[in-house]
Amino acid sequence: MMAKLLKLRVLTPAGEVFVGRARSMVAPAWDGRVGILPGHAPFLTLLGEGPLALKTDSGDAREFGVSGGVMKVEANDVTVLADRVAG
């Protein structure tokens, strides 16, 4: 049986930065880092500044520098709307 994955979208006002599936991710919330795994409870937070790290469905590690914005988690669907993204 295949493990559930997160459907992840990382967006900025300029467009899509990453769209794909991930096994896990860690994001810089405004008050500290938050880890997200499949099955996470619905969650909405403001983003701070720092690394957004994820493990893709193939097991590769990816990292982006994000600054500001919001993140929404609902039913294994994660949307990151960041003011700025580098990497």
Contact map, one row per residue, 1 for C-alpha under 8 A:
111000000000000000000000000000000000000000000000000000000000000000000000000000000000000
111100000000000000000000000000000000000000000000000000000000000000000000000000000000000
111110000000000000000000000000000000000000000000000000000000000000000000000000000000000
011111000000000000000010000000000000010000000000000000000000000000000000000000000000000
001111100000000000001111000000000000010000000000000000001000000000000000000100000000000
000111110000000000001111000000000000110000000000000000000000000000000000000111000000000
000011111000000000111100000000000000000000000000000000000000000000000000000111000000000
000001111100000001111100000000000000000000000000000000000000000000000000000011110000000
000000111110000111110000000000000000000000000000000000000000000000000000000001110000000
000000011111000111100000000000000000000000000000000000000000000000000000000000111100000
000000001111111111000000000000000000000000000000000000000000000000000000000000111100000
000000000111111110000000000000000000000000000000000000000000000000000000000000001111100
000000000011111000000000000000000000000000000000000000000000000000000000000000000110000
000000000011111100000000000000000000000000000000000000000000000000000000000000000000000
000000000011111110000000000000000000000000000000000000000000000000000000000000000000000
000000001111011111100000000000000000000000000000000000000000000000000000000000000000000
000000001111001111100000000000000000000000000000000000000000000000000000000000000000100
000000011110000111110000000000000000000000000000000000000000000000000000000000000000000
000000111100000111111000000000000000000000000000000000000000000000000000000000000000000
000000111000000001111100000000000000000000000000000000010000000000000000000000000000000
000011110000000000111110000000000000000000000000000000011000000000000000000000000000000
000011110000000000011111100000000000000000000000000001111000000000000000000000000000000
000111000000000000001111100000000000110000000000000001111010000000000000000000000000000
000011000000000000000111110000000011110000000000000001110000000000000000000000000000000
000000000000000000000111111000000011100000000000000111100000000000000000000000000000000
000000000000000000000001111100001111000000000000000111000000000000000000000000000000000
000000000000000000000000111110001110000000000010011110000000000000000000000000000000000
000000000000000000000000011111111100000000000011111100000000000001000000000000000000000
000000000000000000000000001111111100000000001111100000000000000000000000000000000000000
000000000000000000000000000111110000000000001111100000000000000000000000000000000000000
000000000000000000000000000111111000000000000001000000000000000000000000000000000000000
000000000000000000000000000111111100000000000001000000000000000000000000000000000000000
000000000000000000000000011110111110000000000000000000000000000000000000000000000000000
000000000000000000000000011110011111000000000000000000000000000000000000000000000000000
000000000000000000000001111000001111100000000000000000000000000000000000000000000000000
000000000000000000000001110000000111110100000000000000000000000000000000000000000000000
000001000000000000000011100000000011111100000000000000000000000000000000000000000000000
000111000000000000000011000000000001111100000000000000000000000000000000000100000000000
000000000000000000000000000000000000111110000000000000000000000000000000001100000000000
000000000000000000000000000000000001111111100000000000000000000000000000111100000000000
000000000000000000000000000000000000001111100000000000000000000000000000111000000000000
000000000000000000000000000000000000000111110000000000000000000000000001111000000000000
000000000000000000000000000000000000000111111000000000000000000000000011110000000000000
000000000000000000000000000000000000000001111100000000000000000000000111100000000000000
000000000000000000000000000011000000000000111110000000000000000000000111000000000000000
000000000000000000000000000011000000000000011111000000000000000000011110000000000000000
000000000000000000000000001111000000000000001111100000000000000000111110000000000100000
000000000000000000000000000111110000000000000111110000000000000001111000000000000000000
000000000000000000000000000111000000000000000011111000000000000011110000000000000000000
000000000000000000000000001100000000000000000001111100000000000011100000000000000000000
000000000000000000000000001100000000000000000000111110000000001111000000000000000000000
000000000000000000000000111100000000000000000000011111000000001111000000000000000000000
000000000000000000000000111000000000000000000000001111100000111100000000000000000000000
000000000000000000000111110000000000000000000000000111110000111000000000000000000000000
000000000000000000000111100000000000000000000000000011111111110000000000000000000000000
000000000000000000011111000000000000000000000000000001111111110000000000000000000000000
000010000000000000001110000000000000000000000000000000111111000000000000000000000000000
000000000000000000000000000000000000000000000000000000111111000000000000000000000000000
000000000000000000000010000000000000000000000000000000111111100000000000000000000000000
000000000000000000000000000000000000000000000000000000111111110000000000000000000000000
000000000000000000000000000000000000000000000000000011110011111000000000000000000000000
000000000000000000000000000000000000000000000000000011110001111100000000000000000000000
000000000000000000000000000000000000000000000000001111000000111110000000000000000000001
000000000000000000000000000000000000000000000000001110000000011111000000000000000000111
000000000000000000000000000000000000000000000000111100000000001111100000000000000000111
000000000000000000000000000100000000000000000001111100000000000111110000000000000111110
000000000000000000000000000000000000000000000011110000000000000011111000000000000111100
000000000000000000000000000000000000000000000111100000000000000001111100000000000111000
000000000000000000000000000000000000000000000111000000000000000000111110000000011110000
000000000000000000000000000000000000000000011110000000000000000000011111000000011100000
000000000000000000000000000000000000000000111110000000000000000000001111100001111100000
000000000000000000000000000000000000000001111000000000000000000000000111110001110000000
000000000000000000000000000000000000000111110000000000000000000000000011111111100000000
000000000000000000000000000000000000000111100000000000000000000000000001111111000000000
000000000000000000000000000000000000001111000000000000000000000000000000111110000000000
000011100000000000000000000000000000011100000000000000000000000000000000111111000000000
000001110000000000000000000000000000000000000000000000000000000000000000111111100000000
000001111000000000000000000000000000000000000000000000000000000000000011110111110000000
000000011110000000000000000000000000000000000000000000000000000000000011100011111000000
000000011110000000000000000000000000000000000000000000000000000000001111000001111100000
000000000111000000000000000000000000000000000000000000000000000000001110000000111110000
000000000111100000000000000000000000000000000010000000000000000001111110000000011111100
000000000001100000000000000000000000000000000000000000000000000001111000000000001111100
000000000001000000000000000000000000000000000000000000000000000001110000000000000111110
000000000001000010000000000000000000000000000000000000000000000111100000000000000111111
000000000000000000000000000000000000000000000000000000000000000111000000000000000001111
000000000000000000000000000000000000000000000000000000000000001110000000000000000000111
